[in-house]
Amino acid sequence: MEKLKIAFIGAGSAIWSSTIVIDLLINEGLKDKNLEIWLMDISDWRLDLIYGFAKRYIEEMKSSARVFKTKDRGEAIRDADFVINSAMAGGHSYYEEMRRVSEEHGYYRGINSVEWNMVSDYHTIWGYYQFKLTLDIARDIEELAPDAWFINVANPVFELSTLVTRQTKVKYIGLCHGHLGFLKAVEVLGIRLAEEKLGERINALCAARDPKGYATIFKVVDPKDLEVEMSGFNHVIWLTKFRYAGEDAYCYVDEWVERGAEEYWRVWREHVSSPFDIDLSPAAVDMYRTYGLLPIGDTVRGGTWKYHWDLRTKQRWYGPLGGPDSEIGWAMYLAHLRSRLESLRHAVMDTSTPLVRRFPPRPSGESLVEIIEAIVNDNPKEYYSLHLPFPGAPTIPVPIQVNVPNKGALPGVPDDVVVEMPVKVDGKGVHRRPLTPLPKKIMNYVILPRMMRMEWALEAFLEGGRDHLFNWLIVDPRTQSTRQVEETIDAILKLPGNEEMAKHFS
Amino acid sequence: MEKLKIAFIGAGSAIWSSTIVIDLLINEGLKDKNLEIWLMDISDWRLDLIYGFAKRYIEEMKSSARVFKTKDRGEAIRDADFVINSAMAGGHSYYEEMRRVSEEHGYYRGINSVEWNMVSDYHTIWGYYQFKLTLDIARDIEELAPDAWFINVANPVFELSTLVTRQTKVKYIGLCHGHLGFLKAVEVLGIRLAEEKLGERINALCAARDPKGYATIFKVVDPKDLEVEMSGFNHVIWLTKFRYAGEDAYCYVDEWVERGAEEYWRVWREHVSSPFDIDLSPAAVDMYRTYGLLPIGDTVRGGTWKYHWDLRTKQRWYGPLGGPDSEIGWAMYLAHLRSRLESLRHAVMDTSTPLVRRFPPRPSGESLVEIIEAIVNDNPKEYYSLHLPFPGAPTIPVPIQVNVPNKGALPGVPDDVVVEMPVKVDGKGVHRRPLTPLPKKIMNYVILPRMMRMEWALEAFLEGGRDHLFNWLIVDPRTQSTRQVEETIDAILKLPGNEEMAKHFS
């Protein structure tokens, strides 16, 4: 009997993998496909953890799927139909060391954080091992499973996607869930419509994250009447289309910015509990005012140093936690990952409580398994359904959004640069459509500088040599002297574990 | 029919109150007492939240208890049998403003943070409104419910307890759960015994917070054979007795410090997910080496500036999050509170899931309701049972630990200073016993300076006048000039909301 082999590389990213494993097991379209899940990681305990999870979950669901674990990447990849990669070479603590050393030399949040790339685990110029690992995986696929789809969620998605699609022939899709941030534009729409249609002021309720506010939104907003388009580079995408019931809905955003934003921020600052809760922050609104479109998802985390000089600056623009990429927000994120990992360990060990009780069999909201299903069953899809965790909330159609080489879709961007865009997926793969052009301000001050940094990072990885690091740092506004640049490079290359990288850049 | 009226002042501290409400409803000894729960708060939405929670929980439990809500403190207190206070005057954001202004003037973490009082919501010298509120509540009790027990959990417990017991005649108990930190000494004991008796090395497992490690501990440690004693001031308590199976168990601590601590810290630094996870941190061990006894619970958060100069210093001693009182740890704590409050709001609103499913009817581990039960039923208690959330873990006897005027129990401390100590509780109230004296080093370098700060804070509150603030700051090692002191006082007293406080200190 034919089988469907799905390999997880870096499966020990256990929180994420467990989510996708559940999505795979509950997807109706994959139930009769003789599913084989191959879990691969280099860490024994992480591999055992996700394997233990998957095994028990399959048993509890009485699924016919089979699960395997291996530390041999080739074994996982050989003859796979899909290879899902979430591996981070070195793990978080390795990059935190480079951040520490960078900060000692005057580079707050690390030499890697630059304009439009402030996300703390989007490892570009210092991502030597991550680039190498991802390219190696792609080459393994070329050799051992040439027909497989390589679905990569490991960051930096923009750089790695462009690298892999230029250097190999694998069938490639880069994925991220940042585009779900468009839901916050829907919140703004709902706030305004609630006032217009019901005479209800829910602005402060929503800012306080009160579920009553969200319940009201879905009395006035029918998700089926929404039309959105987002494009740009991964982590740098913009809401190029925002229509409701056939009309442009940006006017509601303008109204809210004018009349609601200040009140919203006052309440939000008192209630915000997640550093990632910044979609409607002063930074987002300032970017909208400056560049002309709403920045979506992780895009808000970027921007120039205007938003990022230091903790106080970040707190002004991103709220009391300073956003996810401040020293506070990032520590919270890493601690949150550890804490969820700890809970997962407890859950897998405690056989007295079924896993399905703790991790209910419900779709995660990730598009990954929806895309796999569309390809496997040649089931054309432009949208998938998102179920919000509010009692009574309607399902929301979300565009299938992928990172693939531009090939003419977004005007002004070269064909071989990977763009994040909405597409149709079916048995033949990904189908692009022409995209709304981005405004000139975004092209000039966002897309071009970000693309330049991507090209520099790829060149540094492919060519090697110290000059690349020097050129990266000499344009950094934090740089005060040539000596600072040289000393910083020395300090980073001298770190334990960086021996090979040091040779590469010598 | 006689009733048992229990009033919650500051009931809108909803996470905490909901815990105690559950404890009250499930306590077997209180089931037939015709329980009346009175919830009082000045915030409408917080009061509605905890009232909504209690009402539904009572219904789901089919309890005969009745619950009432009021914004009138007098109504809640009148004829109560117990008044539980958890009110924080002004709420967290008010104190964060004073911290911000202090930091602008060179006082990292605020003028309130001083030697042995680094806990970020232990508001002493800037706690004018908090002192006033707590004393007002005590006076209301004197007038409206003179026979009631006043159980105060609001911080600063040390200062407020001494203030209230000196200034009023109420029957008073101050409570805190910091003494539960002694469980980490049990962890050390278990790590050593596992190696001694089973030949199993679980040091790294425990440091990684792996539940397998804890399961092993309870194979070799029988909690019934433990004997512990802790005393000192609230948040400054020390393990004066640590015996196992009739023998001194401090030798296991010494062994672990010698052979296990370094490895433990290496692993713990990689896994720590809560800023409060510092009981076995380098700071705790350094305090043990310096002062001769293990610091317990929040005591570890204190110490001199040696552990607290700046974020880097805190990270060295308390791990990557810098402990709960760093800018990272404290932001995490406040965000955590908000996030739990948000979950509670969801839970109370979502009537499709029973509250008892989300908040199972199990004892919280807090001693408060155990103490109430002992008093109500004249049921003498020196210990209560703690149920750890690990499958198969035994129950652990925990000493009843309260904050009451010393009255000779702890040698070297005046009678009218409140001491945290183990006691027996019964229908007549609290019964002290003679305590093991504290070593001279702790008396000189910890107890005396901390007591001095308490007296200064009480005097500042009772007498008023700017000199008290000046005297507080002029001995602060962060102070560089007299001008800095004057400007800091001005800036704090000029804050909106501080008008009355400014008058008091003028």
Chai-1 contact restraints between the chains, C-beta under 6 A:
chainA,res_idxA,chainB,res_idxB,connection_type,confidence,min_distance_angstrom,max_distance_angstrom,comment,restraint_id
A,R209,B,E342,contact,1.0,0.0,6.0,A-B,restraint_1
A,P211,B,H346,contact,1.0,0.0,6.0,A-B,restraint_2
A,P211,B,M349,contact,1.0,0.0,6.0,A-B,restraint_3
A,H271,B,R338,contact,1.0,0.0,6.0,A-B,restraint_4
A,S273,B,A335,contact,1.0,0.0,6.0,A-B,restraint_5
A,S273,B,R338,contact,1.0,0.0,6.0,A-B,restraint_6
A,S273,B,S339,contact,1.0,0.0,6.0,A-B,restraint_7
A,L321,B,A331,contact,1.0,0.0,6.0,A-B,restraint_8
A,I328,B,I328,contact,1.0,0.0,6.0,A-B,restraint_9
A,I328,B,A331,contact,1.0,0.0,6.0,A-B,restraint_10
A,A331,B,L321,contact,1.0,0.0,6.0,A-B,restraint_11
A,A331,B,I328,contact,1.0,0.0,6.0,A-B,restraint_12
A,M332,B,M332,contact,1.0,0.0,6.0,A-B,restraint_13
A,A335,B,S273,contact,1.0,0.0,6.0,A-B,restraint_14
A,R338,B,H271,contact,1.0,0.0,6.0,A-B,restraint_15
A,R338,B,S273,contact,1.0,0.0,6.0,A-B,restraint_16
A,S339,B,S273,contact,1.0,0.0,6.0,A-B,restraint_17
A,E342,B,R209,contact,1.0,0.0,6.0,A-B,restraint_18
A,H346,B,P211,contact,1.0,0.0,6.0,A-B,restraint_19
A,M349,B,P211,contact,1.0,0.0,6.0,A-B,restraint_20
A,D350,B,P391,contact,1.0,0.0,6.0,A-B,restraint_21
A,S352,B,P391,contact,1.0,0.0,6.0,A-B,restraint_22
A,P391,B,D350,contact,1.0,0.0,6.0,A-B,restraint_23
A,P391,B,S352,contact,1.0,0.0,6.0,A-B,restraint_24
